[in-house]
Amino acid sequence: MCLGIPAKVIELYEKNGMKMARVDFGGVVKEACMEYLPEVKVGDYTIIHVGFGLSILDEQEARETMDLLKQMDALGDELPTGNEK
């Protein structure tokens, strides 16, 4: 399964002729390529998959998705692993 994660664009710049960004995943900052999103602006939220921005989200949709991902992580701690005896 592939997962695209929402992130906030905090900086845009060019690197080796490509449109790049520093993006914030709720406190974790990474670099991502924005070539597929020429219209992206600082402050926008975007779905990042394998280091590429794929679509722009509104802030509410991004926050709802991040909340669901946090809930999934919390649920993972409660689910059986199959190693129980």
Rosetta silent file (secondary structure, phi, psi, omega in degrees, C-alpha in Angstrom):
SEQUENCE: MCLGIPAKVIELYEKNGMKMARVDFGGVVKEACMEYLPEVKVGDYTIIHVGFGLSILDEQEARETMDLLKQMDALGDELPTGNEK
SCORE:     score description
SCORE:     0.000 S_00000001
   1 L     0.000  136.803  176.765    0.000    0.000    0.000 S_00000001
   2 L  -101.396  147.983 -176.864    1.264    3.472   -0.842 S_00000001
   3 L  -133.660  125.820  172.581    0.560    6.426    1.382 S_00000001
   4 L   -97.621  133.201 -174.920    0.620   10.117    0.546 S_00000001
   5 E  -112.751  133.523  176.767    1.149   12.322    3.599 S_00000001
   6 E   -71.568  142.550  177.403   -0.001   15.948    3.905 S_00000001
   7 E  -146.331  152.838  177.914    2.692   18.542    4.551 S_00000001
   8 E   -96.464  131.326  177.860    2.846   22.328    4.706 S_00000001
   9 E   -75.469  120.759 -179.276    5.165   24.109    2.270 S_00000001
  10 E  -110.597  -13.634  177.644    7.487   26.333    4.304 S_00000001
  11 E  -159.997  140.610  174.270   10.033   27.296    1.642 S_00000001
  12 E  -118.420  143.344  178.963   10.302   27.139   -2.146 S_00000001
  13 E  -162.122  171.155  176.956   13.566   27.176   -4.102 S_00000001
  14 E  -108.202  139.048  178.505   15.249   25.827   -7.208 S_00000001
  15 E  -140.430  120.742 -178.523   17.798   23.018   -7.091 S_00000001
  16 L    53.364   38.321  178.338   19.499   21.641  -10.214 S_00000001
  17 L    77.708    9.586 -178.446   16.842   23.356  -12.345 S_00000001
  18 E  -116.018  144.093  176.351   13.935   21.755  -10.431 S_00000001
  19 E   -75.727  119.646 -176.873   11.280   23.416   -8.270 S_00000001
  20 E  -123.750  165.593  178.400   11.849   22.167   -4.717 S_00000001
  21 E  -146.816  152.924  163.677   10.369   22.841   -1.308 S_00000001
  22 E   -96.182  129.010 -177.032   11.015   22.339    2.354 S_00000001
  23 E  -124.226  147.410 -176.525    7.836   20.821    3.742 S_00000001
  24 E  -110.613  117.187  176.227    6.685   20.333    7.332 S_00000001
  25 L   -96.458   61.002  179.219    5.006   17.072    8.330 S_00000001
  26 L    65.161   38.919  178.065    3.791   18.311   11.725 S_00000001
  27 L   116.281  -18.048  176.275    7.276   19.018   13.048 S_00000001
  28 L  -103.108  119.041 -176.298    9.396   16.862   10.741 S_00000001
  29 E  -103.483  130.620 -179.686   10.855   18.954    7.908 S_00000001
  30 E  -135.667  168.532  174.863   11.927   17.302    4.657 S_00000001
  31 E   -96.581  140.767  177.653   12.777   18.269    1.086 S_00000001
  32 E  -142.805  149.178  177.511   10.293   17.491   -1.692 S_00000001
  33 E   -83.470  134.217 -178.673   10.131   18.068   -5.433 S_00000001
  34 L  -114.634   19.383 -178.888    7.315   20.383   -6.566 S_00000001
  35 L   -58.542  -30.887  179.778    7.711   19.991  -10.328 S_00000001
  36 L   -79.119   -8.975 -177.453    4.200   18.466  -10.580 S_00000001
  37 L  -128.113   69.099 -176.454    2.738   21.507   -8.763 S_00000001
  38 L   -61.514  -21.624 -177.260    4.008   24.646  -10.508 S_00000001
  39 L   -89.489   -2.639 -176.537    1.255   26.720   -8.833 S_00000001
  40 L   -63.504  144.630 -179.740    2.166   25.732   -5.235 S_00000001
  41 L  -126.918  158.682  172.802    2.925   28.598   -2.830 S_00000001
  42 L   -58.514  133.492 -178.259    4.533   28.872    0.597 S_00000001
  43 L   100.430  -18.383  177.026    1.803   28.129    3.139 S_00000001
  44 L   -71.511  154.862  170.884   -0.033   25.636    0.917 S_00000001
  45 E  -103.862  139.731 -178.360   -0.625   22.084    2.062 S_00000001
  46 E  -139.604  152.781  173.607    0.253   19.337   -0.357 S_00000001
  47 E   -83.799  126.517  178.593    0.183   15.551   -0.485 S_00000001
  48 E  -109.636  129.888  175.259    3.753   14.204   -0.600 S_00000001
  49 E  -135.518  127.068 -176.726    4.480   10.727   -1.916 S_00000001
  50 L    43.094   41.936  174.508    8.030    9.367   -2.312 S_00000001
  51 L    85.581    7.668  179.884    9.429   12.895   -2.198 S_00000001
  52 E  -121.793  135.512  171.143    7.091   14.482   -4.761 S_00000001
  53 E   -75.179  126.760 -175.633    4.243   16.931   -4.222 S_00000001
  54 E  -109.617  -32.429  179.918    1.216   15.457   -5.978 S_00000001
  55 E  -156.238  156.364  178.822   -1.771   17.663   -5.122 S_00000001
  56 E   -99.043  136.319  178.835   -2.654   20.772   -3.153 S_00000001
  57 E  -114.657  157.442  168.746   -5.101   20.474   -0.241 S_00000001
  58 L   -80.669  161.961 -173.469   -6.960   23.082    1.722 S_00000001
  59 H   -60.567  -40.397 -179.433   -5.810   23.421    5.335 S_00000001
  60 H   -62.057  -45.888  179.560   -8.921   21.776    6.818 S_00000001
  61 H   -62.600  -40.547  179.081   -8.576   18.681    4.613 S_00000001
  62 H   -63.445  -45.151 -179.600   -4.864   18.430    5.454 S_00000001
  63 H   -65.051  -40.163  178.066   -5.529   18.662    9.207 S_00000001
  64 H   -62.553  -41.610  179.178   -8.330   16.053    9.022 S_00000001
  65 H   -65.417  -43.121  178.771   -6.014   13.672    7.168 S_00000001
  66 H   -63.048  -39.184  177.454   -3.194   14.212    9.689 S_00000001
  67 H   -63.537  -41.561  178.105   -5.634   13.565   12.559 S_00000001
  68 H   -63.767  -41.028  178.156   -6.773   10.308   10.937 S_00000001
  69 H   -63.609  -38.218  177.348   -3.159    9.187   10.474 S_00000001
  70 H   -65.541  -40.301  178.191   -2.463    9.922   14.164 S_00000001
  71 H   -64.215  -39.757  178.029   -5.536    7.901   15.145 S_00000001
  72 H   -62.597  -40.578  178.792   -4.345    5.000   12.982 S_00000001
  73 H   -64.358  -44.014  178.871   -0.955    5.105   14.694 S_00000001
  74 H   -64.304  -38.647  179.060   -2.584    5.101   18.136 S_00000001
  75 H   -65.937  -35.158  179.029   -4.841    2.225   17.108 S_00000001
  76 H   -58.622  -30.839  178.181   -1.818    0.256   15.938 S_00000001
  77 H   -70.776  -22.258 -176.980   -0.558    0.162   19.532 S_00000001
  78 H   -97.355  -17.056 -177.368   -3.797   -1.507   20.606 S_00000001
  79 L   -77.785  145.433  176.318   -4.181   -4.086   17.839 S_00000001
  80 L   -66.508  147.002 -177.895   -2.933   -7.630   18.360 S_00000001
  81 L   -95.742  -11.508 -176.918    0.277   -8.450   16.508 S_00000001
  82 L    92.886   -4.440  179.719   -0.371  -12.164   16.120 S_00000001
  83 L   -96.552    3.343 -179.038    2.504  -12.945   18.490 S_00000001
  84 L   -70.919  147.409  179.314    0.260  -13.330   21.525 S_00000001
  85 L  -118.841    0.000    0.000    0.245  -16.716   23.267 S_00000001
